[in-house]
Amino acid sequence: MKRMGSGILGSFFMLVESVRMSVANIRQNRLRSFLTILGILIGVTAVIALITTIQSVSGSISDSFSSMGAGTLTVSATGTELKAGLDAEDMRRIAELDGVLGVTPSVSLSTKVARGGALETGVAVSGKNDFYFESNPDAIARGRAINALDLEGKSRVCLINADMVDLFFYGVDPVGEVLYIGGLDFTVIGILSESADETVQSMLSGSADIMIPYTTALKMNSESLVTGITVYTEGDSAAVQDSIEAFLDALYNYEDDTYEITTMDSIEDTMDSMLSMMSALLGGIASIALVVGGIGIMNMMLTSVTERTVEIGLKKAVGARPGQIQAQFLIESFLLSVVGGVSGALLGVALSAALCSVMGTSFQLSYAAIALGVGFSAAVGILFGWSPARKASKLNPIDALRRM
């Protein structure tokens, strides 16, 4: 038992001495060590920054979906040759289905907008109803929403976003002013707010610079039917989806490809899948820098073995075993890679936080990315340091001493 304890203690002191000598050798070759560490640092920084940034963006998008409510369905009803779309009665019947809170139609057009000497073409205009603003109370920064009277009378009223305000009403209060949309005069009744869910809203119904009553938008498009609606639900959204499908099947005589229902969950799953694939792809590309850094470690360690041939011979001559020689060089290689890995992790986190701040995305620290970067860098150090360490352990002490 006593001999076992002394053996463990001796191994510990030998390990400490190997670490001390490795650190001394790294400090002795500062520039070469720095350049070797730099390769690992760049690789780890790239891996952590890319993965963490993408996961932060993914988390922000998921939060946007959650804040809008998982019970929102979008329906695209192309219909048949006899009935292409949905009329007001169809939307009313859908709104009366069990579990449905309300329905918002989406009518889009792109047209020219003018006021005074300013003219803008290709402006995105969206037609909405009063329920849209009831379901999105934060959509209006100032002014009033579209109401039932506007819909019934096909009123020429509109709400505009901040870009339109800057373009046509710089220095002027736009509420109550006239704006010409598609050659028709519209009265501005409100200013749209910059919603935090703008990315999700854009994917669901398209981004819009101007909102007008959907009945007015249909009239401008010379149409009478709506082909896209958003359904707000409560309770079991799957059951509501089944009810809507049954209604539309009957409405379009059970013909195929007459409508498509998209849920928030399916959109979120698709987005998560795309971001995961992108994260894996970019992480793989960034990992190439780690491999290049590993080659740098191998090159430095091979050079170190050549320069320290006499030292290795002397150690072997006084009784150092091959395993001890190999351990010392592996420790040196491991220290170089770990220093680069830890430094790269800190820099990668800082860079990711800066990127998220620039993009306006909430930063979410990814411990998995940090563990992957640092762990991979340590593995690279051991893997690429193994061959030089093995070469050093196999040196013949007599041949090594002849170089003195």
C-alpha positions in Angstrom: 0.0 0.0 0.0 2.9 2.3 0.9 4.6 1.6 -2.4 1.4 2.3 -4.3 1.0 5.7 -2.6 4.6 6.7 -3.3 4.1 5.6 -7.0 1.0 7.8 -7.4 2.8 10.7 -5.7 5.8 10.3 -8.0 3.6 10.2 -11.1 1.9 13.4 -9.9 5.2 15.2 -9.4 6.3 14.0 -12.8 3.2 15.3 -14.4 3.6 18.7 -12.7 7.2 18.8 -13.9 6.2 18.0 -17.4 3.6 20.8 -17.4 6.2 23.2 -16.0 8.7 22.3 -18.8 6.0 22.5 -21.5 5.0 26.0 -20.3 8.7 27.1 -20.2 9.2 25.9 -23.8 6.1 27.7 -25.0 7.3 30.9 -23.4 10.7 30.5 -24.8 9.3 30.4 -28.3 6.7 33.2 -27.9 6.3 34.2 -31.5 6.1 30.7 -32.9 3.7 29.6 -30.1 1.5 32.7 -30.7 1.2 32.0 -34.4 0.3 28.4 -33.6 -2.3 29.4 -31.1 -3.7 32.0 -33.5 -4.8 29.2 -36.0 -6.8 27.4 -33.2 -8.2 30.7 -31.9 -9.5 31.8 -35.4 -11.1 28.4 -35.9 -12.9 28.3 -32.5 -14.0 31.9 -32.8 -15.6 31.2 -36.2 -17.3 28.0 -35.0 -18.8 29.6 -31.8 -19.7 32.9 -33.4 -21.5 31.3 -36.3 -23.4 28.7 -34.3 -24.3 31.0 -31.5 -25.5 33.8 -33.8 -27.7 31.4 -35.8 -29.2 29.8 -32.7 -29.9 33.3 -31.3 -31.7 34.3 -34.5 -33.6 31.0 -34.4 -34.6 31.6 -30.8 -35.9 35.1 -31.6 -38.0 33.9 -34.5 -39.4 31.1 -32.3 -40.3 33.8 -29.7 -42.0 35.8 -32.4 -44.1 32.8 -33.4 -45.0 32.2 -29.7 -46.0 35.8 -29.1 -48.3 35.7 -32.0 -50.0 32.6 -30.7 -49.7 29.0 -31.9 -53.4 29.0 -32.8 -53.1 31.1 -35.9 -53.9 29.4 -39.3 -53.4 30.8 -42.7 -55.6 29.6 -45.5 -54.9 30.0 -49.2 -58.1 29.3 -51.1 -57.5 29.3 -54.9 -60.8 27.5 -55.4 -62.1 26.1 -58.7 -63.0 27.5 -62.1 -66.6 28.0 -60.8 -65.6 29.6 -57.5 -62.1 31.1 -57.2 -61.7 32.2 -53.6 -63.9 33.2 -50.7 -66.7 35.8 -50.4 -67.8 37.7 -47.3 -70.4 35.0 -46.5 -67.8 32.3 -46.7 -65.6 34.1 -44.3 -68.5 34.8 -41.9 -69.3 31.1 -41.8 -65.7 30.2 -41.1 -65.6 32.8 -38.3 -68.7 31.0 -36.8 -67.0 27.6 -36.6 -66.3 26.3 -33.1 -63.0 27.4 -31.8 -62.6 30.3 -34.3 -62.1 33.8 -32.8 -62.2 35.6 -36.0 -61.0 35.8 -39.6 -58.8 38.4 -41.3 -58.7 38.6 -45.1 -55.4 39.5 -46.9 -55.7 41.3 -50.2 -52.4 42.6 -51.7 -51.6 45.0 -54.5 -48.5 46.9 -55.7 -49.2 50.4 -57.0 -47.8 53.9 -57.3 -48.3 56.4 -54.5 -48.0 60.2 -54.8 -48.3 63.4 -52.8 -47.2 66.8 -53.9 -44.0 66.4 -56.0 -43.1 63.0 -54.5 -43.9 59.8 -56.4 -43.1 56.2 -55.4 -43.8 53.1 -57.6 -44.2 49.5 -56.5 -45.5 50.3 -53.1 -46.9 47.3 -51.2 -50.6 47.9 -50.2 -52.5 45.4 -48.0 -56.2 45.2 -47.5 -57.3 44.2 -44.0 -60.5 44.2 -41.9 -61.4 45.5 -38.5 -60.7 42.2 -36.7 -57.0 42.4 -37.8 -56.6 45.5 -35.6 -58.6 43.9 -32.7 -56.2 41.0 -32.7 -53.1 43.2 -33.1 -53.7 46.1 -30.8 -50.1 47.1 -31.0 -50.2 47.5 -34.8 -51.1 51.2 -34.6 -48.7 53.7 -33.3 -51.1 56.6 -33.6 -54.5 57.3 -35.1 -57.4 55.0 -35.5 -58.0 51.5 -37.0 -60.1 50.5 -39.9 -63.7 49.9 -38.7 -66.8 48.2 -40.0 -68.2 51.4 -41.6 -65.0 51.7 -43.7 -65.4 48.1 -44.9 -69.1 48.5 -45.7 -68.6 51.8 -47.5 -65.4 50.8 -49.2 -63.9 54.0 -47.8 -60.7 55.4 -49.2 -58.8 55.6 -45.9 -55.4 54.2 -45.1 -52.7 53.6 -42.5 -49.1 54.1 -43.4 -45.8 53.0 -42.0 -42.8 55.1 -40.9 -41.1 54.9 -44.4 -44.2 56.4 -46.0 -44.3 59.1 -43.4 -40.6 60.0 -44.1 -41.2 59.9 -47.8 -44.4 61.9 -48.2 -45.0 63.8 -44.9 -41.6 64.8 -43.6 -42.1 67.4 -41.0 -45.9 67.2 -41.4 -48.5 65.4 -39.3 -49.9 62.8 -41.8 -53.1 62.0 -39.9 -56.0 63.7 -41.7 -53.9 64.4 -44.8 -54.6 63.1 -48.3 -52.4 60.6 -50.1 -52.9 59.4 -53.7 -52.8 55.6 -54.0 -53.2 54.2 -57.5 -54.5 57.6 -58.7 -57.2 57.7 -56.0 -57.2 60.1 -53.0 -57.0 58.4 -49.6 -57.2 60.0 -46.2 -54.6 58.9 -43.8 -56.2 57.8 -40.5 -53.3 56.3 -38.7 -49.6 55.4 -38.4 -48.5 51.7 -38.3 -46.1 50.7 -35.6 -42.8 48.8 -36.2 -43.9 45.5 -34.7 -41.3 43.2 -33.1 -43.0 40.4 -35.0 -42.4 42.0 -38.4 -40.4 39.1 -39.7 -43.1 36.6 -38.9 -45.9 38.9 -40.2 -44.0 39.3 -43.5 -43.8 35.5 -43.9 -47.5 35.0 -43.2 -49.1 37.8 -45.2 -46.4 39.8 -46.8 -45.0 43.1 -45.6 -47.0 46.2 -46.4 -46.2 49.9 -46.5 -49.9 50.9 -46.5 -53.0 49.2 -45.1 -56.5 50.0 -46.5 -59.9 48.3 -46.1 -59.9 45.0 -47.8 -63.2 45.8 -49.6 -61.5 48.9 -51.1 -58.5 46.8 -52.1 -60.7 44.3 -53.9 -62.4 47.1 -55.8 -59.0 48.5 -56.8 -58.0 45.0 -58.1 -61.4 44.6 -59.9 -62.0 41.5 -57.8 -64.9 40.3 -55.6 -63.3 37.3 -53.8 -60.5 36.8 -51.3 -57.9 34.1 -51.9 -56.0 34.4 -48.6 -57.2 34.6 -45.0 -55.8 34.4 -41.5 -57.9 32.5 -39.0 -57.4 33.2 -35.2 -58.3 30.2 -33.0 -58.6 29.3 -29.4 -58.4 25.8 -27.8 -57.5 22.9 -30.0 -56.2 24.3 -33.2 -56.0 20.9 -34.8 -59.8 20.4 -34.4 -60.4 23.9 -35.9 -58.2 23.0 -38.8 -60.3 19.8 -39.4 -63.5 21.9 -39.3 -62.1 24.4 -41.8 -61.0 21.6 -44.1 -64.4 20.0 -44.0 -66.1 23.4 -44.8 -63.7 24.1 -47.7 -64.0 20.5 -49.1 -67.8 21.0 -49.2 -67.5 24.5 -50.6 -65.2 23.4 -53.5 -67.0 20.1 -54.2 -64.2 18.0 -52.8 -61.9 18.8 -55.6 -58.1 18.4 -55.1 -55.7 21.3 -54.8 -58.3 23.9 -54.2 -56.9 25.2 -50.9 -53.9 25.0 -48.5 -53.9 25.5 -44.8 -50.6 26.4 -43.1 -50.2 26.4 -39.3 -47.8 28.4 -37.2 -46.3 25.2 -35.9 -45.4 24.0 -39.4 -43.8 27.3 -40.4 -41.8 27.2 -37.2 -40.7 23.6 -37.8 -39.6 24.5 -41.3 -37.7 27.5 -40.1 -36.0 25.6 -37.4 -35.0 22.9 -39.8 -33.5 25.4 -42.3 -31.6 27.2 -39.5 -30.3 23.9 -38.1 -29.0 22.9 -41.6 -27.4 26.3 -42.0 -25.8 26.1 -38.6 -24.3 22.7 -39.3 -23.1 23.8 -42.7 -21.4 27.0 -41.5 -20.0 25.1 -38.4 -18.5 22.5 -40.7 -16.9 25.2 -42.9 -15.5 27.0 -39.9 -14.1 23.8 -38.5 -11.7 23.7 -41.5 -9.9 26.5 -39.8 -9.4 24.3 -36.7 -7.9 21.5 -38.9 -5.5 24.1 -40.4 -4.6 25.2 -36.8 -4.0 21.5 -36.0 -1.6 21.3 -38.9 0.2 24.3 -37.4 0.5 22.6 -34.1 2.0 19.5 -35.7 4.5 21.6 -37.7 5.6 23.4 -34.5 5.9 20.2 -32.5 8.0 18.5 -35.2 10.3 21.5 -35.3 10.5 21.4 -31.5 11.5 17.7 -31.6 14.2 18.5 -34.1 15.6 21.4 -32.1 15.5 19.5 -28.8 17.1 16.3 -29.9 20.0 16.7 -27.6 17.7 17.4 -24.6 15.7 14.3 -25.4 18.9 12.2 -25.6 20.1 13.5 -22.2 16.7 12.8 -20.6 16.8 9.2 -21.9 20.4 8.8 -20.9 19.5 9.6 -17.2 16.6 7.2 -17.2 13.5 9.0 -18.7 11.2 6.4 -20.3 9.7 6.8 -23.8 6.2 7.3 -22.3 7.4 10.2 -20.2 9.0 11.9 -23.2 5.8 11.3 -25.2 3.7 12.7 -22.4 5.7 15.9 -22.2 5.3 16.7 -25.9 1.6 15.8 -25.8 1.1 18.1 -22.8 2.8 20.9 -24.7 0.6 20.3 -27.8 -2.5 20.1 -25.6 -1.7 23.4 -23.8 -1.3 25.2 -27.1 -4.6 24.0 -28.4 -6.5 24.6 -25.1 -5.2 28.2 -24.8 -6.3 28.8 -28.4 -9.6 27.2 -27.7 -10.4 29.1 -24.5 -9.3 32.4 -26.1 -11.4 31.6 -29.2 -14.4 30.8 -27.1 -14.2 34.2 -25.3 -13.7 36.1 -28.6 -16.4 34.0 -30.4 -19.0 34.8 -27.7 -18.1 38.5 -27.8 -18.3 38.6 -31.6 -21.7 36.7 -31.6 -23.1 39.2 -29.1 -21.9 42.1 -31.3 -23.5 40.5 -34.4 -26.8 40.0 -32.6 -26.8 43.6 -31.4 -26.2 44.8 -35.0 -29.0 42.6 -36.3 -31.4 43.6 -33.5 -31.7 40.0 -32.2 -31.6 38.9 -28.6 -28.4 37.2 -27.7 -28.6 33.6 -26.4 -25.5 32.0 -25.1 -24.9 28.5 -26.6 -23.0 26.3 -24.1 -23.1 23.5 -26.6 -21.2 25.6 -29.1 -18.6 26.6 -26.5 -18.2 22.9 -25.5 -17.9 21.9 -29.1 -15.3 24.6 -29.9 -13.1 24.0 -26.9 -13.5 20.3 -27.0 -12.7 20.1 -30.7 -9.6 22.3 -30.2 -8.3 20.0 -27.4 -8.9 17.0 -29.5 -7.0 18.6 -32.4 -4.1 19.3 -30.1 -3.9 15.7 -29.0 -4.5 14.3 -32.5 -1.9 16.4 -34.3 0.6 16.4 -31.4 0.6 12.6 -31.2 2.9 12.0 -34.2 5.6 14.5 -33.1 5.4 13.1 -29.5 5.7 9.6 -30.8 8.7 10.6 -32.8 10.4 12.1 -29.8 9.8 9.1 -27.6 11.4 6.8 -30.2 14.7 8.8 -30.6 17.8 6.7 -29.8 19.7 8.4 -27.0 23.1 7.6 -28.5 22.2 9.1 -31.8 20.7 12.1 -30.1 23.8 12.7 -28.0 26.1 12.6 -31.1 24.6 15.9 -32.2 26.1 17.6 -29.2 
